[in-house]
Structures are given as structure tokens and as C-alpha cells.
Amino acid sequence: MPIKIPDHLPAKEILEAENIFVMAESRAYHQDIRPLKILILNLMPTKIETETQLLRLLGNTPLQVEITFIHPKSHVSKNTSSAHLSNFYSYFNEVQHQNFDGMVITGAPVETLSFEEVDYWKELVEIMEWSKTHVFSTLHICWAAQAGLYYHFGIPKYELPEKHFGVFQYYVNLKYEKLFRGFDDFFYMPQSRHTEVRYADIMKCADLEILSLSDDQDINIVAVKDRSQFFITSHSEYDALTLKAEYDRDIHRGLSIPVPKNYYPEDDPTRTPHVLWRAHANLLFSNWLNYYVYQETPYEIGKLQSKEQEK
């Protein structure tokens, strides 16, 4: 089944070229199917690139998915045209009366700031609080995972001595967790961050479970026990060359940046990177959509009762 997106979204042509079934709004109106309503809060500066990456994963399932994009009203985007934002994005106040089956909150390049220093922090807090009663299951990615753990559970973040940068191996901590159906015992995910959350802090919180981590306790995926919220520190949505683009950008700026680990053959940046995470990234998103969204939410979205409301 297709993913439903606005008629002229730039990602449409890219996804169609990859044989990912996308459906424009005009065609979707003629189908008598209730698509899953997914809200994406896009905090990334490279919004079009991030849209394409997420839609690629959300569109690779048998489910019809309807996407709504929002961005912060309290922040002026410098890297995406106002025309694109006007055509394809809404503000939170324009959608807050609606219910959504699922939500994705992206990362953002603001890790070195304290949470309260981020110019849209108050707005993000409002959205995260609202999600507890208007969204059935939410994925928080990278910085958003740290922000969500901090806001909802008081989990702090810690600055790293060196950027955690590259492709890293993780293992499934809860073997029969539905999010990992079809996963191997070990899998790889890209990381690109200057801060971390720590194993000991999460283990102190009775409401949280660590779903996957590395041998040295680098946290990858954490979830609330009722699975209404997932916190993913990695970037499973990254394209093959996203880490390369980040590395080349920082080298061009004259920054001291390590070569991404486990990414280039023999750590040689002149060679073509290896992709080790694509299959598991697709499984991750399709399992979330199937087991924690599609099979849980009611057909009549207006009757959606979040797990927070069920308590």
C-alpha cells in the first residue's frame, strides 16, 4: 500500500524513482481506506533531505500512511525556503485539535545547548505533553530522544569528549520485543552526536526499558513500558552518504572531526562507504507501524484514546 503525501512534495519524485509506492492526495481521495495518520515534527535544518529519508522508511510497508508535517513556530528556518514550509508544513496550533496514530520527532543540531536554551524548547515541551493524549505512539530520534527522556523522566544528557560518529553495533536486549521482529541478534545503526544518555540513569526509572544497546552500554533504543513512546539515539533513517556529507562539511569548515567509525572501508574517506543498517532500519519502522500503531489504534481516529488516557 502507498504512503500518502502532498501532490508536489520534492520527495515524491525521488521515492517513485526508487519504486516506493507513493500516492498524491488527489488520488487518495478516491480510495475508501482509513490511512494511518502520522505526524512528523521536523526539527532538522535540512528538512527536504530528512523528509525523504523518513518517508522512504514509512512508505515501505503494506499500510497506507497519511503524513502531516509540522515545524516550530518559535524558530526561523535558515536552510529551507519559506515557500516549501508554507506549501507543505503546518504549525502545531493548526493540528493540535486532531488525533494521530503515530508521531515522529526528528533530531536537531542543538546538542551542545542545554535544553532550556533551545529557542523552541517551550513549544517542544507543549507538543510532547500534548502527544501523551493525542498520539498513540511516538518515535523520538537522536536529540529528540534525549529531549523526550529529559522532559518526561528527568534523564540528563552528558557531553562526550569526542563526537560519537559512525556506524555502531548493537544487540537486542529484549529478545521477544515486537519492535525487533525479524532482527538479527546484532545489528548496526549510524550515530552522529556530541552527547549521551547513560545506562545507570535509565535503569533507575521504573517506567523505562532498554530495548537495545552496545556491549559497552551505549544506549540505542529505550521505550516506555506501555510502548507509547520510543527513544532512539541513532539515525536509522540516514542515507548511505549522510555521514559522509557531515564529515566533508566539518572538514571544509576546518573543524577537528574524527573519521566516522566502521563506515569507510579501512577508515579511508576517499573510498565509498559501506551501508550496514538499511535492512534493519526498514524493519524497525515497519514493525513500529504494524505492531504499535496499526494493530492498536481504532478505525475511527476520532475515538482514539492514547495509552496515557487509558491509565
C-alpha positions as CSV (number, residue, x, y, z in Angstrom):
1,M,0.0,0.0,0.0
2,P,1.2,3.6,-0.6
3,I,2.3,6.4,1.6
4,K,0.0,9.5,1.1
5,I,1.9,12.7,0.7
6,P,1.2,16.2,-0.7
7,D,0.9,16.3,-4.5
8,H,4.1,18.3,-5.2
9,L,6.4,17.4,-2.3
10,P,10.0,17.1,-3.6
11,A,10.4,13.7,-2.0
12,K,7.7,12.2,-4.3
13,E,9.9,12.1,-7.4
14,I,12.8,10.6,-5.5
15,L,10.7,7.9,-3.9
16,E,8.9,7.0,-7.1
17,A,12.3,6.5,-8.8
18,E,13.2,4.0,-6.0
19,N,9.9,2.1,-6.7
20,I,8.5,3.1,-3.4
21,F,4.7,3.4,-3.8
22,V,3.6,6.9,-3.0
23,M,0.2,8.3,-3.6
24,A,-0.7,12.0,-4.1
25,E,-3.5,13.5,-2.1
26,S,-5.7,13.9,-5.2
27,R,-5.6,10.1,-5.9
28,A,-6.0,9.1,-2.3
29,Y,-9.4,10.9,-2.1
30,H,-10.9,8.2,-4.4
31,Q,-9.9,5.3,-2.1
32,D,-12.2,4.1,0.8
33,I,-9.4,3.3,3.1
34,R,-8.6,4.9,6.5
35,P,-4.9,5.6,6.4
36,L,-2.7,5.7,9.5
37,K,-2.3,9.4,10.4
38,I,1.4,10.1,11.2
39,L,2.6,13.5,12.4
40,I,6.2,14.4,11.7
41,L,7.7,17.3,13.7
42,N,10.8,18.1,11.6
43,L,13.4,19.9,13.6
44,M,16.3,19.3,11.2
45,P,17.7,22.2,9.2
46,T,17.9,20.1,6.0
47,K,14.2,19.5,6.0
48,I,13.7,18.2,2.5
49,E,16.5,15.6,2.9
50,T,15.0,14.5,6.3
51,E,11.5,14.3,4.7
52,T,12.8,11.9,2.0
53,Q,14.7,9.7,4.5
54,L,11.7,9.3,6.8
55,L,9.1,8.8,4.0
56,R,11.3,6.2,2.4
57,L,11.0,4.1,5.6
58,L,7.4,4.9,6.4
59,G,6.4,4.1,2.8
60,N,8.0,0.6,2.8
61,T,5.1,-1.3,4.4
62,P,1.7,-2.8,3.3
63,L,-0.1,0.0,5.2
64,Q,-1.4,3.3,3.8
65,V,0.1,6.2,5.7
66,E,-1.0,9.8,5.6
67,I,1.7,12.3,6.6
68,T,1.4,15.7,8.2
69,F,4.5,17.8,8.6
70,I,4.9,20.5,11.3
71,H,7.7,22.7,12.3
72,P,8.3,25.1,15.2
73,K,6.6,28.5,15.1
74,S,9.1,29.8,17.5
75,H,12.1,29.2,15.2
76,V,13.0,30.7,11.9
77,S,14.4,28.1,9.5
78,K,17.6,29.3,7.6
79,N,18.1,26.3,5.4
80,T,14.6,25.6,4.0
81,S,12.7,28.1,1.8
82,S,9.7,29.8,3.2
83,A,7.8,28.7,0.1
84,H,8.5,25.0,0.9
85,L,7.4,25.4,4.5
86,S,4.3,27.3,3.5
87,N,3.3,24.7,1.0
88,F,4.0,21.5,3.0
89,Y,4.1,22.4,6.7
90,S,1.7,23.5,9.4
91,Y,2.3,24.9,12.8
92,F,1.4,22.9,15.9
93,N,-1.6,25.2,16.7
94,E,-3.1,24.2,13.4
95,V,-3.2,20.5,14.1
96,Q,-3.5,20.3,17.9
97,H,-7.2,19.7,17.8
98,Q,-6.6,16.4,15.8
99,N,-5.6,12.9,17.0
100,F,-2.8,10.9,15.3
101,D,-2.0,7.2,15.2
102,G,1.7,7.9,15.4
103,M,4.3,10.7,15.6
104,V,7.9,11.1,14.7
105,I,10.1,13.9,16.3
106,T,13.4,14.3,14.5
107,G,16.8,15.2,15.8
108,A,18.2,18.7,15.7
109,P,21.8,20.1,15.8
110,V,21.4,21.8,19.2
111,E,23.0,19.2,21.4
112,T,25.7,21.4,22.9
113,L,23.0,23.8,24.3
114,S,21.1,23.0,27.5
115,F,17.5,22.0,26.7
116,E,16.1,25.2,28.1
117,E,18.5,27.3,25.9
118,V,16.9,26.0,22.7
119,D,14.8,28.7,21.2
120,Y,11.8,26.4,20.6
121,W,12.1,24.4,23.8
122,K,8.8,25.7,25.3
123,E,6.9,24.9,22.2
124,L,8.5,21.4,22.0
125,V,7.5,20.8,25.6
126,E,3.9,21.8,24.8
127,I,4.0,19.3,21.8
128,M,5.5,16.5,23.8
129,E,2.9,17.0,26.6
130,W,0.1,17.1,24.0
131,S,1.4,13.9,22.4
132,K,0.6,11.9,25.6
133,T,-3.2,12.4,25.0
134,H,-3.4,12.9,21.2
135,V,-0.9,10.4,19.8
136,F,-0.9,6.7,20.3
137,S,2.8,6.0,19.8
138,T,5.7,8.4,19.3
139,L,9.2,7.9,18.0
140,H,11.8,10.4,19.3
141,I,15.0,10.4,17.2
142,C,18.6,11.4,18.3
143,W,18.4,14.8,20.1
144,A,14.6,14.4,20.4
145,A,15.2,11.1,22.2
146,Q,17.4,13.0,24.7
147,A,14.9,15.8,24.9
148,G,12.0,13.4,25.5
149,L,13.8,11.4,28.2
150,Y,14.7,14.7,29.9
151,Y,11.2,16.2,29.8
152,H,9.2,13.1,30.6
153,F,11.5,11.3,33.0
154,G,14.2,13.8,34.1
155,I,17.0,11.8,32.4
156,P,20.0,14.1,31.9
157,K,22.4,14.2,28.9
158,Y,26.2,14.3,29.2
159,E,28.7,15.9,26.8
160,L,31.1,13.5,25.2
161,P,34.9,14.1,25.0
162,E,34.7,13.3,21.2
163,K,31.7,13.2,18.8
164,H,30.1,9.8,18.7
165,F,30.3,9.4,14.9
166,G,30.0,6.4,12.6
167,V,28.2,3.1,12.4
168,F,28.0,1.0,15.6
169,Q,26.9,-2.5,16.5
170,Y,24.1,-3.0,18.9
171,Y,22.3,-6.1,20.3
172,V,18.7,-6.8,21.1
173,N,18.3,-6.5,24.9
174,L,14.7,-7.8,25.0
175,K,14.7,-10.8,22.7
176,Y,10.9,-11.1,22.1
177,E,10.3,-7.4,21.7
178,K,7.9,-6.9,18.7
179,L,9.9,-3.8,17.5
180,F,12.7,-6.3,16.7
181,R,10.7,-9.0,14.8
182,G,13.0,-10.2,12.0
183,F,16.1,-8.6,13.5
184,D,19.4,-10.5,13.9
185,D,21.0,-10.8,17.3
186,F,23.3,-7.9,16.4
187,F,22.6,-5.0,14.1
188,Y,24.2,-1.7,13.0
189,M,22.9,1.9,13.3
190,P,24.5,5.2,12.4
191,Q,25.3,7.7,15.2
192,S,26.1,11.4,15.0
193,R,26.0,13.2,18.3
194,H,28.1,15.0,20.9
195,T,26.1,14.0,24.0
196,E,24.7,10.8,25.5
197,V,22.2,9.4,28.0
198,R,23.6,6.8,30.4
199,Y,22.6,3.3,31.3
200,A,22.6,3.9,35.0
201,D,20.2,6.8,34.8
202,I,17.7,4.9,32.7
203,M,17.9,1.8,34.9
204,K,16.8,3.9,37.8
205,C,13.5,4.8,36.1
206,A,10.8,2.1,36.6
207,D,8.8,3.3,33.6
208,L,11.5,2.7,31.1
209,E,13.1,-0.3,29.4
210,I,16.3,-0.5,27.4
211,L,15.5,-2.4,24.2
212,S,18.9,-2.3,22.6
213,L,22.4,-1.2,23.5
214,S,26.1,-2.0,22.7
215,D,28.5,-4.2,24.6
216,D,29.9,-1.0,26.3
217,Q,26.4,0.1,27.4
218,D,26.0,2.8,24.7
219,I,22.2,3.2,24.7
220,N,20.4,2.8,21.3
221,I,16.7,2.4,21.9
222,V,14.7,2.9,25.1
223,A,10.9,2.6,25.4
224,V,8.2,3.3,27.9
225,K,6.8,0.1,29.2
226,D,3.4,0.6,27.5
227,R,5.3,1.4,24.3
228,S,3.6,4.7,23.8
229,Q,7.0,6.4,23.5
230,F,10.2,5.2,21.9
231,F,13.5,7.0,22.3
232,I,16.1,6.2,19.5
233,T,19.5,7.7,19.9
234,S,20.7,6.6,16.4
235,H,19.8,7.7,12.9
236,S,18.5,4.6,11.3
237,E,16.9,6.9,8.6
238,Y,20.2,8.1,7.3
239,D,21.1,7.6,3.6
240,A,24.3,5.9,2.5
241,L,26.1,9.2,2.2
242,T,24.7,11.3,5.0
243,L,27.6,10.7,7.4
244,K,30.0,11.4,4.5
245,A,28.2,14.8,3.9
246,E,28.5,15.6,7.6
247,Y,32.2,14.7,7.7
248,D,33.0,16.6,4.5
249,R,31.2,19.7,5.8
250,D,33.1,19.7,9.0
251,I,36.4,19.2,7.3
252,H,35.7,22.0,5.0
253,R,34.9,24.2,8.0
254,G,38.3,23.4,9.4
255,L,36.8,21.5,12.4
256,S,38.6,18.7,14.2
257,I,36.3,15.8,13.4
258,P,37.1,12.0,13.6
259,V,36.6,9.8,10.6
260,P,33.2,8.1,11.0
261,K,33.9,4.7,12.6
262,N,33.0,1.5,10.8
263,Y,31.8,3.5,7.8
264,Y,34.5,3.8,5.2
265,P,36.4,0.6,4.1
266,E,39.6,0.6,6.2
267,D,38.6,4.0,7.6
268,D,39.7,5.6,4.3
269,P,37.5,8.7,3.5
270,T,38.4,8.5,-0.2
271,R,36.6,5.2,-0.6
272,T,32.9,4.5,-1.0
273,P,31.2,4.0,2.4
274,H,29.5,0.7,3.3
275,V,25.8,0.6,4.2
276,L,25.3,-1.8,7.1
277,W,22.0,-0.6,8.5
278,R,19.4,-0.3,5.7
279,A,17.6,-3.7,6.2
280,H,17.2,-3.2,10.0
281,A,16.1,0.4,9.5
282,N,13.3,-0.7,7.3
283,L,12.3,-3.5,9.8
284,L,12.4,-1.0,12.7
285,F,9.9,1.4,11.1
286,S,7.6,-1.3,9.6
287,N,7.5,-3.1,13.0
288,W,6.6,0.1,14.8
289,L,3.9,1.0,12.3
290,N,2.4,-2.5,12.3
291,Y,2.7,-3.7,16.0
292,Y,2.4,-0.4,17.9
293,V,0.3,1.8,15.6
294,Y,-1.9,-0.2,13.1
295,Q,-2.8,-3.1,15.4
296,E,-3.5,-0.9,18.3
297,T,-5.4,2.3,17.2
298,P,-9.2,2.3,16.4
299,Y,-10.5,2.6,12.9
300,E,-12.3,5.8,13.8
301,I,-9.4,8.1,14.6
302,G,-11.8,10.5,16.4
303,K,-12.3,7.8,19.0
304,L,-8.5,7.3,19.6
305,Q,-7.7,7.0,23.2
306,S,-4.0,7.3,23.9
307,K,-2.4,5.0,26.4
308,E,-1.9,8.0,28.7
309,Q,-5.7,8.4,28.7
310,E,-6.3,4.7,29.4
311,K,-4.3,4.9,32.7
